[in-house]
């Protein structure tokens, strides 16, 4: 929290002048720990706004790249770990890994259900053949 040296009014860290008396921000004082934390937060926020946005075709290309069977999984792990500087691609890779995890759990649960009901996959295959024969 910054305070004006002239009138003592509270000022926002983004204010250029005091809203009460018009004194420039250079006349504002604040606690050192507070100002360091706020400047670090403001820097990270401004860095987020300056980060490049992934274009439409780059996004499509990234999805196609992550869709490759083994290479896409390896790239998703590398990107999700933070090796890519673009936050959009990092989040895309993390979402891809989460979807892979969900699909793996669903497929394993379906496989276990089939194995518990029929004993083996061969009995299940015979059951399916019997349905369509």
Order of alpha helices (4+ residues) and beta strands (2+ residues): beta-beta-beta-alpha-alpha-alpha-alpha-alpha
